[in-house]
Amino acid sequence: MGFEIPGVLWRRDPQADELPLVFDSPHSGSQYPDDFAFACPLLNLRRAEDCYVDELFAAVPEHGATLIAAAFPRSYLDVNRAIDDLDPALVHGKLPPHLTPRPTTRVGLVRRYARPGMPIYDRKLDAAEIAARVERYHAPYHRALDEACDRLHGRFGAVWHVNCHSMPSRGSRRDGRKGEHGDFVLGDRDGTTCGPEFTEFVAGTLRRLGYDVRVNEGYKGVEIVRRQGRPHHNRHSLQIEIDRSLYMDQRTLEKLPEFDRVQADLSRLAAALGEFVGTRASTLHRS
């Protein structure tokens, strides 16, 4: 069960008793829109994808969770950025007021570069083109995530959300090296987007599975956890980053044999979170 907007997003609903637990993968999409019209090698764009993250978490509906993922690539439009996080140097024409660029941007809602020194486009993007991308892709994704979290919060009085990503690594597992930020980084924007027990539980579960876990080190969380995380209203949102070298070849983008092990461990994490969330939801219901 679930629903899909072709080329935009899909949602998988719980296959077990529903829990107020939502996972989303905003950067694993690999369906490149026909109007992208990029001017750089496709492989350089593909290296920006969180390849296979939606597959790594595919089993979470079996444990009562909802799973949402974007179908389009982050290099086309990044739903983990605010709509005013735009580089004015990329834009031709006048944007509508709600898309007025902020004074500074880093990577931004729409990227200019595939990698340093390699522009994605050989042109500026028309303001109407950017506005259309926001309307067709950014807005539906956030609407789907909002609706799932709002409904569960309304039913259970609380909701726990996990925003799923992967991070590039300078290390190679086959050479016995680890990435500079360990195996996983959890981000709660310095404790502002979820209760500390949520972060601590996820970190502890992953550590017991044998992983090196850091918290708010290099990756603190961006727009999605900022929007969803309001712990004072029992709305908890946590970002999770997985070192890509654990499960894929970062050069060829192919899965490594270790993929199955990481996928199984993330299913174990989802099962543990199901118990964590279920206990707390029951307590809220009784009170």
RAFENSUL-V844613 format. One record per residue. N is the residue number from 0. RES is the residue in one small letter. PSI is psi in degrees with one decimal (NA if undefined). NEAR is the number of other C-alpha atoms within 10 Angstrom. D_FIRST is the distance of its C-alpha to the first C-alpha in whole Angstrom. Layout:
n=N res=RES psi=PSI near=NEAR d_first=D_FIRST
n=N res=RES psi=PSI near=NEAR d_first=D_FIRST
//
This chain:
n=0 res=m psi=155.8 near=8 d_first=0
n=1 res=g psi=-158.4 near=11 d_first=4
n=2 res=f psi=168.8 near=12 d_first=7
n=3 res=e psi=138.7 near=14 d_first=10
n=4 res=i psi=106.2 near=13 d_first=14
n=5 res=p psi=131.1 near=11 d_first=16
n=6 res=g psi=-6.5 near=16 d_first=18
n=7 res=v psi=-57.7 near=19 d_first=17
n=8 res=l psi=165.1 near=20 d_first=14
n=9 res=w psi=155.7 near=18 d_first=11
n=10 res=r psi=133.1 near=20 d_first=8
n=11 res=r psi=124.5 near=19 d_first=6
n=12 res=d psi=161.9 near=20 d_first=5
n=13 res=p psi=141.4 near=21 d_first=8
n=14 res=q psi=-6.0 near=15 d_first=8
n=15 res=a psi=-174.5 near=12 d_first=11
n=16 res=d psi=127.6 near=12 d_first=13
n=17 res=e psi=136.5 near=17 d_first=12
n=18 res=l psi=157.2 near=24 d_first=15
n=19 res=p psi=62.6 near=27 d_first=17
n=20 res=l psi=122.8 near=29 d_first=16
n=21 res=v psi=132.6 near=24 d_first=15
n=22 res=f psi=144.1 near=28 d_first=16
n=23 res=d psi=146.8 near=24 d_first=16
n=24 res=s psi=95.0 near=23 d_first=18
n=25 res=p psi=-11.4 near=27 d_first=20
n=26 res=h psi=11.6 near=27 d_first=22
n=27 res=s psi=2.1 near=25 d_first=21
n=28 res=g psi=143.1 near=24 d_first=20
n=29 res=s psi=17.5 near=19 d_first=22
n=30 res=q psi=106.3 near=13 d_first=22
n=31 res=y psi=118.5 near=19 d_first=25
n=32 res=p psi=148.9 near=13 d_first=26
n=33 res=d psi=-29.2 near=7 d_first=28
n=34 res=d psi=11.1 near=9 d_first=30
n=35 res=f psi=-47.8 near=13 d_first=31
n=36 res=a psi=49.4 near=13 d_first=34
n=37 res=f psi=157.1 near=18 d_first=35
n=38 res=a psi=18.3 near=13 d_first=38
n=39 res=c psi=166.8 near=16 d_first=38
n=40 res=p psi=137.2 near=11 d_first=37
n=41 res=l psi=-38.0 near=12 d_first=33
n=42 res=l psi=-35.4 near=12 d_first=33
n=43 res=n psi=-33.7 near=15 d_first=35
n=44 res=l psi=-39.6 near=20 d_first=32
n=45 res=r psi=-28.6 near=19 d_first=29
n=46 res=r psi=-12.4 near=17 d_first=31
n=47 res=a psi=-15.1 near=18 d_first=30
n=48 res=e psi=149.4 near=22 d_first=26
n=49 res=d psi=71.7 near=24 d_first=24
n=50 res=c psi=130.6 near=24 d_first=24
n=51 res=y psi=4.2 near=24 d_first=21
n=52 res=v psi=-38.1 near=23 d_first=20
n=53 res=d psi=-34.1 near=23 d_first=16
n=54 res=e psi=-37.2 near=12 d_first=17
n=55 res=l psi=-33.9 near=20 d_first=19
n=56 res=f psi=15.1 near=22 d_first=16
n=57 res=a psi=-24.5 near=18 d_first=14
n=58 res=a psi=-3.3 near=22 d_first=14
n=59 res=v psi=-31.7 near=27 d_first=13
n=60 res=p psi=-24.9 near=25 d_first=10
n=61 res=e psi=-17.6 near=18 d_first=12
n=62 res=h psi=19.6 near=23 d_first=14
n=63 res=g psi=5.2 near=25 d_first=12
n=64 res=a psi=160.1 near=27 d_first=12
n=65 res=t psi=139.7 near=26 d_first=10
n=66 res=l psi=127.4 near=26 d_first=11
n=67 res=i psi=140.5 near=25 d_first=12
n=68 res=a psi=147.4 near=24 d_first=14
n=69 res=a psi=145.9 near=29 d_first=17
n=70 res=a psi=-22.7 near=25 d_first=17
n=71 res=f psi=160.4 near=23 d_first=21
n=72 res=p psi=151.0 near=25 d_first=24
n=73 res=r psi=-25.0 near=25 d_first=26
n=74 res=s psi=-18.9 near=27 d_first=29
n=75 res=y psi=-45.4 near=22 d_first=28
n=76 res=l psi=133.2 near=21 d_first=27
n=77 res=d psi=107.1 near=24 d_first=26
n=78 res=v psi=-6.7 near=24 d_first=24
n=79 res=n psi=21.0 near=21 d_first=25
n=80 res=r psi=148.4 near=18 d_first=29
n=81 res=a psi=154.4 near=18 d_first=30
n=82 res=i psi=-14.7 near=23 d_first=30
n=83 res=d psi=7.8 near=17 d_first=34
n=84 res=d psi=69.8 near=20 d_first=34
n=85 res=l psi=145.0 near=25 d_first=36
n=86 res=d psi=111.2 near=20 d_first=39
n=87 res=p psi=-21.5 near=18 d_first=41
n=88 res=a psi=-14.2 near=9 d_first=43
n=89 res=l psi=-13.1 near=16 d_first=40
n=90 res=v psi=134.0 near=19 d_first=40
n=91 res=h psi=125.3 near=15 d_first=42
n=92 res=g psi=-179.8 near=11 d_first=43
n=93 res=k psi=123.7 near=11 d_first=42
n=94 res=l psi=153.3 near=17 d_first=38
n=95 res=p psi=157.7 near=10 d_first=37
n=96 res=p psi=-37.2 near=8 d_first=38
n=97 res=h psi=-10.1 near=9 d_first=35
n=98 res=l psi=13.4 near=17 d_first=35
n=99 res=t psi=123.1 near=15 d_first=38
n=100 res=p psi=142.7 near=18 d_first=39
n=101 res=r psi=166.4 near=13 d_first=40
n=102 res=p psi=-35.8 near=10 d_first=43
n=103 res=t psi=152.4 near=11 d_first=42
n=104 res=t psi=156.1 near=13 d_first=39
n=105 res=r psi=-95.4 near=9 d_first=38
n=106 res=v psi=-45.4 near=14 d_first=35
n=107 res=g psi=169.6 near=21 d_first=34
n=108 res=l psi=-42.5 near=24 d_first=31
n=109 res=v psi=121.1 near=23 d_first=32
n=110 res=r psi=146.9 near=20 d_first=34
n=111 res=r psi=-32.1 near=23 d_first=37
n=112 res=y psi=139.6 near=16 d_first=38
n=113 res=a psi=-36.2 near=22 d_first=36
n=114 res=r psi=166.8 near=14 d_first=38
n=115 res=p psi=127.1 near=7 d_first=42
n=116 res=g psi=-0.5 near=8 d_first=44
n=117 res=m psi=96.8 near=13 d_first=41
n=118 res=p psi=144.6 near=15 d_first=40
n=119 res=i psi=-37.4 near=22 d_first=37
n=120 res=y psi=155.1 near=17 d_first=38
n=121 res=d psi=23.9 near=11 d_first=42
n=122 res=r psi=167.5 near=13 d_first=42
n=123 res=k psi=156.8 near=13 d_first=41
n=124 res=l psi=133.3 near=17 d_first=38
n=125 res=d psi=142.7 near=15 d_first=38
n=126 res=a psi=-38.5 near=17 d_first=37
n=127 res=a psi=-32.6 near=15 d_first=35
n=128 res=e psi=-43.0 near=14 d_first=33
n=129 res=i psi=-43.8 near=21 d_first=32
n=130 res=a psi=-37.6 near=16 d_first=31
n=131 res=a psi=-38.9 near=12 d_first=29
n=132 res=r psi=-41.1 near=16 d_first=27
n=133 res=v psi=-44.8 near=20 d_first=27
n=134 res=e psi=-39.5 near=12 d_first=26
n=135 res=r psi=-24.0 near=11 d_first=23
n=136 res=y psi=-53.8 near=21 d_first=22
n=137 res=h psi=-50.3 near=22 d_first=23
n=138 res=a psi=-46.7 near=13 d_first=22
n=139 res=p psi=-35.9 near=17 d_first=19
n=140 res=y psi=-49.2 near=24 d_first=18
n=141 res=h psi=-31.5 near=17 d_first=20
n=142 res=r psi=-43.6 near=11 d_first=18
n=143 res=a psi=-42.2 near=17 d_first=15
n=144 res=l psi=-43.8 near=21 d_first=16
n=145 res=d psi=-45.2 near=14 d_first=18
n=146 res=e psi=-41.6 near=12 d_first=16
n=147 res=a psi=-47.7 near=20 d_first=14
n=148 res=c psi=-39.9 near=24 d_first=17
n=149 res=d psi=-43.2 near=17 d_first=19
n=150 res=r psi=-44.7 near=14 d_first=16
n=151 res=l psi=-39.0 near=20 d_first=16
n=152 res=h psi=-40.0 near=19 d_first=20
n=153 res=g psi=-35.4 near=11 d_first=21
n=154 res=r psi=-42.3 near=14 d_first=19
n=155 res=f psi=-13.5 near=17 d_first=21
n=156 res=g psi=1.6 near=17 d_first=24
n=157 res=a psi=159.5 near=24 d_first=23
n=158 res=v psi=143.6 near=29 d_first=20
n=159 res=w psi=130.7 near=27 d_first=21
n=160 res=h psi=136.1 near=27 d_first=19
n=161 res=v psi=118.5 near=21 d_first=20
n=162 res=n psi=114.9 near=23 d_first=21
n=163 res=c psi=129.5 near=23 d_first=21
n=164 res=h psi=171.1 near=24 d_first=24
n=165 res=s psi=155.1 near=23 d_first=26
n=166 res=m psi=139.5 near=20 d_first=30
n=167 res=p psi=153.0 near=17 d_first=33
n=168 res=s psi=141.7 near=20 d_first=35
n=169 res=r psi=-13.3 near=15 d_first=39
n=170 res=g psi=171.3 near=17 d_first=39
n=171 res=s psi=122.3 near=15 d_first=38
n=172 res=r psi=-33.1 near=17 d_first=37
n=173 res=r psi=-20.5 near=10 d_first=39
n=174 res=d psi=5.3 near=7 d_first=42
n=175 res=g psi=17.5 near=7 d_first=41
n=176 res=r psi=152.0 near=13 d_first=41
n=177 res=k psi=159.1 near=18 d_first=38
n=178 res=g psi=161.5 near=19 d_first=37
n=179 res=e psi=-21.8 near=13 d_first=39
n=180 res=h psi=21.9 near=22 d_first=37
n=181 res=g psi=-160.3 near=18 d_first=36
n=182 res=d psi=-38.6 near=23 d_first=32
n=183 res=f psi=143.9 near=26 d_first=30
n=184 res=v psi=127.0 near=25 d_first=31
n=185 res=l psi=134.6 near=26 d_first=29
n=186 res=g psi=123.7 near=27 d_first=30
n=187 res=d psi=26.0 near=26 d_first=30
n=188 res=r psi=52.8 near=20 d_first=33
n=189 res=d psi=44.4 near=13 d_first=35
n=190 res=g psi=12.2 near=16 d_first=34
n=191 res=t psi=-12.2 near=18 d_first=33
n=192 res=t psi=-7.2 near=25 d_first=29
n=193 res=c psi=162.1 near=28 d_first=28
n=194 res=g psi=147.1 near=20 d_first=30
n=195 res=p psi=-28.6 near=14 d_first=32
n=196 res=e psi=-28.1 near=10 d_first=31
n=197 res=f psi=-51.4 near=19 d_first=27
n=198 res=t psi=-46.0 near=21 d_first=29
n=199 res=e psi=-37.0 near=13 d_first=31
n=200 res=f psi=-45.2 near=15 d_first=29
n=201 res=v psi=-45.1 near=20 d_first=27
n=202 res=a psi=-44.9 near=21 d_first=30
n=203 res=g psi=-39.9 near=14 d_first=31
n=204 res=t psi=-46.2 near=19 d_first=29
n=205 res=l psi=-37.2 near=19 d_first=29
n=206 res=r psi=-37.8 near=15 d_first=33
n=207 res=r psi=-22.7 near=9 d_first=32
n=208 res=l psi=-0.2 near=13 d_first=30
n=209 res=g psi=12.4 near=11 d_first=33
n=210 res=y psi=152.8 near=14 d_first=33
n=211 res=d psi=114.9 near=16 d_first=35
n=212 res=v psi=130.2 near=21 d_first=33
n=213 res=r psi=159.2 near=18 d_first=35
n=214 res=v psi=125.0 near=21 d_first=34
n=215 res=n psi=34.1 near=17 d_first=34
n=216 res=e psi=100.1 near=15 d_first=36
n=217 res=g psi=-32.8 near=12 d_first=36
n=218 res=y psi=100.6 near=19 d_first=33
n=219 res=k psi=-9.3 near=19 d_first=32
n=220 res=g psi=145.8 near=23 d_first=29
n=221 res=v psi=-132.1 near=16 d_first=29
n=222 res=e psi=-39.3 near=14 d_first=28
n=223 res=i psi=-47.8 near=22 d_first=24
n=224 res=v psi=-31.2 near=24 d_first=25
n=225 res=r psi=-41.0 near=18 d_first=28
n=226 res=r psi=-38.9 near=14 d_first=26
n=227 res=q psi=-25.8 near=24 d_first=24
n=228 res=g psi=109.2 near=25 d_first=26
n=229 res=r psi=75.0 near=17 d_first=28
n=230 res=p psi=-27.8 near=18 d_first=29
n=231 res=h psi=-13.3 near=11 d_first=32
n=232 res=h psi=19.6 near=12 d_first=29
n=233 res=n psi=37.9 near=16 d_first=27
n=234 res=r psi=106.0 near=21 d_first=24
n=235 res=h psi=129.4 near=26 d_first=25
n=236 res=s psi=127.7 near=30 d_first=24
n=237 res=l psi=131.7 near=29 d_first=25
n=238 res=q psi=141.6 near=28 d_first=25
n=239 res=i psi=127.7 near=24 d_first=25
n=240 res=e psi=132.4 near=25 d_first=27
n=241 res=i psi=131.6 near=23 d_first=27
n=242 res=d psi=121.0 near=22 d_first=30
n=243 res=r psi=-29.7 near=28 d_first=29
n=244 res=s psi=-9.6 near=25 d_first=32
n=245 res=l psi=-28.9 near=24 d_first=30
n=246 res=y psi=-6.3 near=23 d_first=28
n=247 res=m psi=156.4 near=19 d_first=29
n=248 res=d psi=116.6 near=15 d_first=32
n=249 res=q psi=-14.6 near=18 d_first=33
n=250 res=r psi=-48.5 near=8 d_first=35
n=251 res=t psi=-15.1 near=9 d_first=33
n=252 res=l psi=16.2 near=16 d_first=30
n=253 res=e psi=149.6 near=13 d_first=29
n=254 res=k psi=144.0 near=17 d_first=27
n=255 res=l psi=162.5 near=13 d_first=30
n=256 res=p psi=-26.5 near=11 d_first=30
n=257 res=e psi=-8.1 near=13 d_first=29
n=258 res=f psi=-45.3 near=19 d_first=26
n=259 res=d psi=-37.6 near=13 d_first=24
n=260 res=r psi=-44.1 near=13 d_first=26
n=261 res=v psi=-42.1 near=17 d_first=25
n=262 res=q psi=-43.3 near=19 d_first=21
n=263 res=a psi=-39.2 near=15 d_first=22
n=264 res=d psi=-35.5 near=18 d_first=24
n=265 res=l psi=-27.4 near=20 d_first=21
n=266 res=s psi=-39.0 near=20 d_first=19
n=267 res=r psi=-38.7 near=18 d_first=22
n=268 res=l psi=-43.7 near=20 d_first=22
n=269 res=a psi=-39.1 near=24 d_first=19
n=270 res=a psi=-42.9 near=19 d_first=19
n=271 res=a psi=-41.2 near=16 d_first=23
n=272 res=l psi=-33.3 near=23 d_first=21
n=273 res=g psi=-42.5 near=21 d_first=19
n=274 res=e psi=-43.0 near=14 d_first=22
n=275 res=f psi=-50.0 near=17 d_first=24
n=276 res=v psi=-41.2 near=21 d_first=22
n=277 res=g psi=-41.8 near=19 d_first=21
n=278 res=t psi=-45.3 near=11 d_first=25
n=279 res=r psi=-36.1 near=15 d_first=25
n=280 res=a psi=-38.8 near=20 d_first=23
n=281 res=s psi=-39.0 near=12 d_first=25
n=282 res=t psi=-42.4 near=10 d_first=28
n=283 res=l psi=-39.8 near=12 d_first=27
n=284 res=h psi=-43.3 near=11 d_first=26
n=285 res=r psi=-32.1 near=7 d_first=29
n=286 res=s psi=NA near=6 d_first=31
//
